[in-house]
């Protein structure tokens, strides 16, 4: 999944693209019996960190440390089950990044080139291309960045922009000659084109965007005049105080470097090979649509170059033949009042505020069923309240509560089905078949459809209870018990179907049905010493997910298992919240 910048807390728009979808997918895969390695981390190099550090009067490292911990707390609170969530300022990441570069260099896919770099006239500091805005010389879009136009998708050079301005202070940059290394994308036109043409089953937004990638393949700079980043491992470069890898270059390598770090921490330093050198492994990348270029073009090019498989050939680097992306799961934007969430414009809902007020599962559910899976989607408090109250509280929570409450009151345990009918079997068959349907959707990252299938079972179970009216069957305890047994079996099934989306409440339902132990495992936030930098302490997210009991199948409930009186699963929200939102949140009108 895409690596969040550690220059500030993350908002709900961020986690709707890279966070929640990747965890729903990973939880399903584990439940289905597949082995999963889920890795990511904070992106901590480049100008975004140095600018924020200046604003706060901190060093770049202090800024990265501060926000990495905060982001880690938020993602752990959401229940994102990383095998390793790390950071790009580790010694391990620097080493892996340098080795990838050296392989590209040996195979002739990176070349030195003199170019014009932007300098801030007032500070003398280098201005990275992403911090320069102007009018796109190709499509005329007013707001293109110095490295890329988000409107037409073309790669740009900051010096090409019409009326370029610094995003930091609005001044016109000064352009001076400087030498840098470039990734020669023109040497991957044939290889990348053939590879991309084979990806016919990707999401439409990714496929449509990638069609234009091959049209403008030219060298792209991978080093910058900056003192914050990974050093270039070549004579004449490694000791220069203002030469570092461009942040976009080292960040995408994080997927692999995090896997290497995970392996080293697991006690088997070669364990990463099973995921990266194994042609049978499948790799999925989760992100927002603004990261498609880096995952559908840049990262595959780096892998082809390292492997010696670009248009110029070559030999594999230190890590052998590395596996290319199998699928890029890109979401659109979660917006508010039609605009992207923006800290600077005050249109932002931070994850930590949301978790404090509403808990994790309501946000996970909203993103899954009403998020920007295939198109930009506006977040409104009214829709959030409606989904929470009517779907989670009224439909799902009420089904759980009344089914278990009636069984507890009348039997004290899961009752025996002594008088089943066709209606009972019909509902249970519907529930069993939902596993195949929802599972097929989850396998293709169609989260809305999968969640809707689970809720279809919930709706059918509520209708069944209303039709059968077990509360009126005091004189027919055998039939009453059969109805309650059927309802509890479907509650158990529906809980399994909803576990990838609602892992925290799924654990509660498991326990309410008399279950013990871990049903849906949760991640841990730990402080560990850097593997290569003595004394450096890094916050990581990790976890032991092997002990969880959740499996993607219908499991018969155990007759006679004692039941306690349940507590409400979801609290209903004040309808007025839909009009205004919390006091701390921006108002969407």
N, C-alpha and C positions, 0 to 999 in steps of 0.2 A: 504494500500500500504506500501511497505517496507520503513523503516525509514532511511534517509540518515545521515551518520556521520557528525558531526559538527566540523571536524578537517581541513576543507578547503572548497573552493568553489566547486560546483558540475559541472561536465562536461556533454556534450550532451549524452554520453554513459549511464550515470546514469538515466537521465530523459526518455530515450528511454525504460527503463524497468519499473520503478516505477511511473513515473510522468504522461506523456502524455497518455498512455493507460488507466490509471485509470480515468482520467478526461473525455476522449472521452466516456468511458462506462457510467460514472455518468451523463454526460450531456444528453446522449441518454435516460437513464432511467427516468430522470426528464421530458424530452420531451414526453416520452411515458405515463406519468401520474403516475409513481411510486414514492413513497417517498424514499429519499436517505439520508444516513448519511455517509459522506465521511470524514475520519479522518486519520491523520498521524502526524508526527513531526520529530524533529531532535533527533538523537541518540547521547547522550552527555557524556556517561560514558565510563570507560575503558581506556586502554593504548593508543589508537590512540589520544585521547585528551591530555593526559599527555605528550606524546612524542612531539606533535606539540607545546604544551605550553612551554616546555623546549627550543625548537628550536627558539621560538619567544620571550623568556624572559617574558612570561605572566603566570598568574595562570591558572589552568584548567578552572575555572569558566569564567575568562576573555576571554579565547580562545573560549569556547562554546558560550558565548554571541556574540563575534565578528562574528563567522561564521554562527550562527543561524540567525542573522539578514540578512547576505548576502544571505544565502540560501532562506530565506523567501522572499526577494526582487526578486530573480530569479524566484521562483515558482509562485509568484503573477504576475510577468511580463508575464509568460507563460499562465496565465489565468486559473490556476488549482483551481477549485471551491470547496475548502475544507469548510466543515462546521466548522471544527477546525483543524488547523495545529499547534501543540503545541511542547513540548519538554520533555525530560525525567528527567530534573533537577527540576521539579515542586514538591511542597509538596504533591500534589494530586497523582502524579505518584509513589512517594515513599510509600505512604500509601497503595495504591492498590497493588503494588508489594509485600509488606510485608504481606498483607492479603492473597494473592494467595499462598505465601510460607507457611504461617501458616496452611492453609487448606491442602496443600500437606504433611506437617509435621505431622499433626494430623492423616491423613489417611495412613501414613506409606510409602509415596512415595519418601521421601527424607531421606537419611541416612548419618550420619557422617562417615568419613573414613580418615585414615592416608595415605597420598600419598607423592610422591616425587615432590617437586616444583622446578622450575628453578630460579636461582638467577644469576644476572649479577656480575661476579667476580670484575669488576672495580668499580661498583657503589653500590653494595649491594642490589640493588632493585630487586623486583620480575619481572621475565620475563613471561608475559602471553603466553599461548601455541601458540596463533596466531602469536606471534612475534618470533617464533623459526621455522626454516626451516631445512630440511634435506631430506634424501632419505627414501621413504616409505618402511617399512619392509614387506609390503604385496605385492605391485605391482612393487616396484623398481623405482617409479617415483621420479626424482630428482627435488625437489621443493615442497614437501609435507609440510603442516603446522603441528604444534604440536598438533592441535586439530582435524584435518581432512585432508584427502588426496583428493584434487579436481579431481584427475585423476580416482581413483577407487571408491571414495565416502565413504570410510570406516572411521569410527571414530578412532582417534589415541590418544595416550598419548605421550607427548613430549619426555619422557624418552625412548620411543621405537624407535625414529627416528635414522637412521644410519647417523653418522657424523652431529649431530645437531649444528646449528650456530644461533647466534642472528641476526635478521633482522635489528636491530638498529645499531650495531657496528661491526658485524661479529665475535665476540668472541664466544668461546665455553662456554655454560652455565654450572653452577655448580648446581647439583641437591641435595636438602636437604629435610628432612621429614617435613611435615606440615599437619595440620588437616583441612579438608573442608567438606562441605555438598555436596552430590551427588544426582542428580535426578536418581532414580533407573529405568532406561528404561526397564530393564528386566521384570519389573512388568507390562508392557503394551504390551507385545508381542502378546498375544491373542486378546486383545481389539483393538490395533492399526492395527494388521493384518486384522482383520475382517472389520474394518472401511475403510482401504485403498483398500481392494479388491472390495468394493462397488463403487469406484470412476472410473468407466469405461469410462466416457465421458470427462475426463480431457485432457488437451493438451498432445500430445505424449511425449514431453520432460519431463513433470512432471511424467507421468505414468511410463516411462522407468526408471527414476531415483528412484522412490519409490519402485520398485520391489526389490531393494537391501537393503532397509532400515531395513527390519525385520530380515535380516540375521545376523546382528551384533548389537543386542540390549543389551547394558551393561551400568552400572552406568556412568553418565557423571557429572563432577564437575559443581556446580552452584555458588560456592563462590571462591573468589580469595584473595591473599595477596596483597591488594592495598588500597590506602587511598582515592580513588576517585570513588564513587558509592553509591548505596543504602545500608544502614546498615542492618545487620541481626538481626531481632527482637526476639532474644532469650537471656535468662540470660547466662552470660559468653561469649557472642558474641557481643552484641550490643555496648559495650563500648570499644571493641578492635580497636585501631586506624588503623590496617592494615588488617581488614577483611571486605570485601564488596561482594555484589552479582556480579557475572560474568556479563559482559555487555550483552551477548547474552540472558541471562535469563530475565533481566529486560526489554530489548528492545522489545521482542515479546509481553510482557504484555502491551506495549504501546497502542496497538489497543483497548484494553478494557479500560485502564486508560484514554485515550483521550476521549472515549465515555462518561465516568463518568464525566470528566471535562466539556465536552460540555453540558451535562445535568445540571450540577451545574450552569454554566454560562447562561443557557437558562431560568432560573427561576423555573425549575421543576427538582429537584435533582434526581427524579426517572425515568426521561424520557429515560435513557439508557436501561431500562428493556424491552422496546418495541422492541429493536434490539437484545438484548442478552439473554433474557429469553423467547422470543417468538419463538416457533418451526416453525412458518410460515415465519419468516424472512429469507432472503438469504444473505449470507456473501461471498464476493469475495476479494481475496488478490492478489495484483499486485506487481511483483518484477522481478529481473533478476534471471537467473538460478542458480547463486551461493548462493541463499537464499532458495532453495527448501527444504533442510534438516530442516531448522528452522520452516518452515511453514507446511510441510507435515508430520513431525515427532515430533519435539520438542514442538511446540505450541499446537497441538492436545493432546500430552501427558500431558502437564500442565493443559489443560482444563478437560481432563478425570480425572486427579488426584484431581483437585479442586472439581469436581462434584461428586467424590466418585464412578466413573464408571470404574476405572482401574481393572486389574486382581485381585487385593486384595479387591475390594469393597471400602466401606467407606461411609461418609455422605457429602452432599454438604457443601461448605464453605459459607462464609458471603454473597456471591453474588448469591447463588442459582445455578440452573443448567444453565451453560453458553453454548451458541450456538457454535457448531464447524464449521470450514470452510466448505462451500459448494463447492467452486471452488478455485483453486490456478492457477492464470493466470500468468505463468512464461514466460518471454521472453528470447531469447538467447542473445548473446553479440553483441553490435554495435562495430565494430572494425575499425581500420585504418591501411592500409597497412598490413592487416592480423593479427594485434596484438590488444589486448585490449587497450583502451585508458589508458594512464598512465602518471600521473604528473611527476613522477621521470624520465621517459624516454623521456619526452618532447612531447609525442604523446597525446595531449590533446586540446580540444576545449571547453572552459568554456561557460556555459550557458549565463552569463552576457555579454560576448563579442559577442556571436551570436545574442542575442536580440538587442544589441546596433546597430549592423550592418544591420541585416535583419528583425528584428521584430519577433513576436511570431508565426504567422500563417504559415510561410514558414517552420519553424522547426517542428511544430505540423504535418503539412501535410507530410513532408518527413518521419518522424518517422512512421506515420500511413501507408503510401503506400510503403515505401522502407526500413522500419526498420526491426529489428531482431525478428519478431513475432514468427517464427518457426525454424529459423536457424541463425547462426552467419552471419552478413551482414556487408560488408565493406562500410564505409562512404567515398565517394570521392566528391570533389568539382565539378567535371564534372557532376556527377549524380544529385547533388543538383541544379546546374545551369540549367540542362536540365529539371528537374521536375518543377522548379520555372518558367522558361521561357515558356515552351511549354504547360504545364498542367494548371498552375495557371494563368499566364499572357495571353498566346495566346488563350487557350481553354475557361477557366472559365471567366477570366477578360474581354476578348474580347466579349463574349456572353452578359455579363451584360452591358457593355458599349454601344455596338451598338444597343441592343434592346431598352434600355431606351433612348438613344440619338435620335433614329429615332422616337420613340413615342413622345418625348419632342418636337422635331422639327416640326413634322407634326400635332400633336394634342394638345400637351401641357399637356396631362393627359393620364391616362390609357384609351385606346380606347374601343369602343363597338364592339363586334364581330357580325356584321350584315350579313356576308357572309361566314360562316364556311364551310369547306369541310372535306372529309374523312381523308385527310392528317393531318388536324388540330386535329381531334379527335384521330387519331392514335398516334400522339406524346403525347397528354395529357394523353392518356391511359397508354402509356409506362411510363410516369412520375409518375402517380398515383400508378402503380404496383410496382415501385421501392421502395416504402415505406415498403411494406411487405418483399421484398427480402433483402434490406439493413438492415431493422430492425431485421430480423432473424439472419443475420450475426453479428450484434452488440450485440445481446443478448448472443451470444456464444463467444464474444470477438474476432471475426474474422474481424479485422479492415481493413486489406488490401482489402478483398472482399467487405466490405461495402462501402469503399471509391471508389473502382473501379465501383461499381454499380451506385453511384452518378455521377461519371464522364462519365459513359456510357450515362446517360440522357443528360449531357452537350454536349457530342459529337453529339448526335442525334439532339439536338436543333440547333447546329451550322450548321449541314447538312441541316436541314429543312429551315433555313433562306437562305442558299445558293441556295437551290432548288426553293424557293418561290420568291426570289428577290423582297422584298417589296419596295425597292428603285426605282423599275421600274414601280410601280403601281400608279403613280400620276393620271392617267386617270380613275382609278378604286378605289376610296378611301374606299369604303365599304370592298373590298377584302383586300386592304392594312391594314386597321384597324383590320380585323379579323386575319391576319397573325401576326401583332404586338401584339395583345391581346394574341394570343396563345403563342408567344415567351415569353412575360412577365409572363404569368401564369407558364410556365415551368421554367423560371428564379426564380420565387418565390418558386416553388417546389424544385428545385435544391439547392437553398440557404438553405432551411430547411434540406435537406438531408446532406448538407455539414456543417451545424452548429456545430455538435459535434467536427468536425475536425478543422474548421476555425471560431471560435466564434467571433473574433475581426472583421474580414472582413464581417461576416454574419450580424453584427449590421449595418455596412455601407450599405450593399445591402438592408436591411430592410428599412433604411432611404431613400435610393435612389428610392425605390418603393413607397415613400410617407408615409411610416410608421413612427410612433412616439413612444416614450417611450422605455423601455428596451426590446430588443429582446433576446439577449444572455447575461445573467448576468455575471459580473466579480467579482472576490474576492477582499477583502480589507485586507491590512496589518495594524494591530493595535498594540499599546503598552498597555498592561493591567497589573494590579497588580496581583501577584500570590495569589491564593485563600487561601493559608495556610502559606505563608512566608511573613510577613509584610515587606513592603519596597522593595521587589523583583519585578522588572518590567520585563515582558516577552513579546517578540514579537510573535504575533499569526497571522495566516491567517484565516479569516472567511468571511461570506457574507450572504446577504439576497437574496436567489434565487427564492423566491416565486413569485416575481413580474414579472419575465421574461415571454414573450409572446410566445416563441417558443414552438410549439407542433408538435409531430411526425405525421403529416397528411397533405394532400393537402388542402389548404384553398383557396377558390375562391378569386381572386383579385377584388378590388373594381373599377368598371367602373367610370370614371370621376375624380378619385383622381389625384390631380395635381402632375406633375413631374418636377423636376429641371434637368438641364444639369449635367450628372454624371462626376465624376473625376475617373481617372484610379484606379482600385482596387489593382493591383499588378504592381510594377515597374519591367521591365525586367532587368536582371543582365548582366553585361559585359561578353560575352562568354570567354574572356581571363581569367576570374576568375576561370573557370573550369580547367585551366592548372596549376595555381599557388596557388589559394586560396588567402585570404586576407594576408596582410603583417604580421599580428599578429598571424596567424594560422600556424600549422605544415603543411608541404607539403606531400601529399599522392601520391606516384608514383607506 
